[in-house]
Amino acid sequence: MLENRKKLLGEAAFVLLVFFVMLAFFSEVHPMVMYDGDDWNGLSKQRNIAFPKWHDHNPIKVLPESLMPLAAPIAAYVVLPFLGDFLTSVTLVSAGILSALISLYLYLFLKVMEKRFALETWAACLLGLMFLSFHFLIFKHGEYGNPYLFEAMNLTCYYHYTIPALWNICILLYFLWKGIPGTRRIEGRKWQDCLLVFLLYLGICSSVLHSIIFMAYICIEFLWNLGKWREQRLLSGLLAVWAVTLLFEGLGGRAGQMGQSLLDMPVAQTFLSLSHVLFQNNKGIWIALVFAVIFVGCSIFIYRRRREKDAVDVLYVEGQKKFLACALLWTVYEVLVCARAGGGYIDLPEVTIGLFFYLFFLMFSAAAYVFHRKPGASVVLPILAFIVVCRTISAQQSLLDSTMGRVPPAICAEVSRDIIRQVQAAEKAGMRKMELHVPKGDDHDNWPHPNYMGPAVSRLLYGQGLIPYPMEITIVPDSAMNQKYGIR
């Protein structure tokens, strides 16, 4: 009993430490700042029904289009009274959501490693520390502006891509941890079953680019036990629901705007773009490759030398085969989906996070297997973790800011505060209509502060109590604001 309590406290302390480090990172170091038109619209426009909608623009995006607007009232009515600044409150709430998901991601990874390979808590935590570090290290290649797997183009992309990806990964790891089989029946008699169905619903109805992370695992599990297909009610049910959501998405408004016919899809070019991500010549990739070769090579050597295979051996090899199959299935699916969209998505970190999760899991499962079979080898774990962490946090290689146009977050924040001050000043002057000056953007619709964002600004500020009534706002691109804030 005492041993279990110490183990629980150790895991809790480690995960809490990760949470606060991630919270500081995403709220202060590389903050998630509300800036462009998509951010204003996404925070202000609640999905009118949290259910897939036939022929909608984004038919199945229930999770992002419900969660992002919820961040605004939480920021306005829970955090704003303490901080006194709405923009900072939105950043803190969004960073808290993302940090909580990353912490859960790491916790579930620890539980899977402990269960499958009987690792000590300290060993699992060190593996988890390296596992997390590689998400920031993998793309490091230069002194400035290095992307990382938790990076996104703007606040909206965090809610629409990064968070759905982490959500689906967490569900997958939970299935692995609990060993949920195909014969599992959900009867609704326990609150755990109700919660599981709710989380599965949001995972499948999150993003067509990221539901595949979990559903690839479900598909491989189903095919792996195809001879018992009648007993796999949960898996077959999930696959059926997912197929329906794909139909919804395929006939949705956004899919109809993409303009790529099946015969004209640039499949080869999209695959080459993905290959470039995997085989680019940078130090982060090379470090990961060296660790993968060492861990996988040692695990193969140890496995082949064992004459009598036990349950750990069988589970390890089966798990590696399944995850390799998941990675291949993800690649085929994602290449086809991104090719349908024109191929521009496949090399974004917020899209490739699914593939790298599979690859990292394969690598660290091999490491856990080695340390399980050769406990004495675990003496090198602190050294390996120290090497990876030092390389990851190196101040000589800064990470990329997650803002549209890569405008510095502090500038983005000042522009958004300027917008809020203009609207509040107009309201205090008794105006119902106003001209809102924003930085001059492109020549098409003035992106990233488009000519059509006026209603979204009014809707967000009125909805969160920052102005007492809606305003009719006309956007006026103003080069003087570019000069004032140093924006090109």
Secondary structure as UniProt FT lines:
FT   HELIX           2..24
FT   HELIX           25..29
FT   HELIX           37..44
FT   TURN            54..55
FT   TURN            59..60
FT   HELIX           62..74
FT   HELIX           75..79
FT   HELIX           80..83
FT   HELIX           86..117
FT   HELIX           121..137
FT   TURN            138..139
FT   TURN            149..150
FT   HELIX           155..157
FT   HELIX           158..162
FT   HELIX           163..178
FT   TURN            182..183
FT   HELIX           191..204
FT   TURN            205..206
FT   TURN            208..210
FT   HELIX           211..224
FT   HELIX           226..231
FT   HELIX           233..250
FT   HELIX           253..257
FT   TURN            262..264
FT   HELIX           267..279
FT   HELIX           283..305
FT   HELIX           311..340
FT   TURN            341..342
FT   TURN            346..347
FT   HELIX           349..373
FT   HELIX           375..380
FT   HELIX           381..392
FT   TURN            395..396
FT   HELIX           404..406
FT   HELIX           409..428
FT   TURN            429..430
FT   STRAND          433..439
FT   TURN            443..445
FT   TURN            447..448
FT   TURN            451..452
FT   HELIX           454..463
FT   TURN            464..465
FT   STRAND          472..478
FT   HELIX           479..485
//
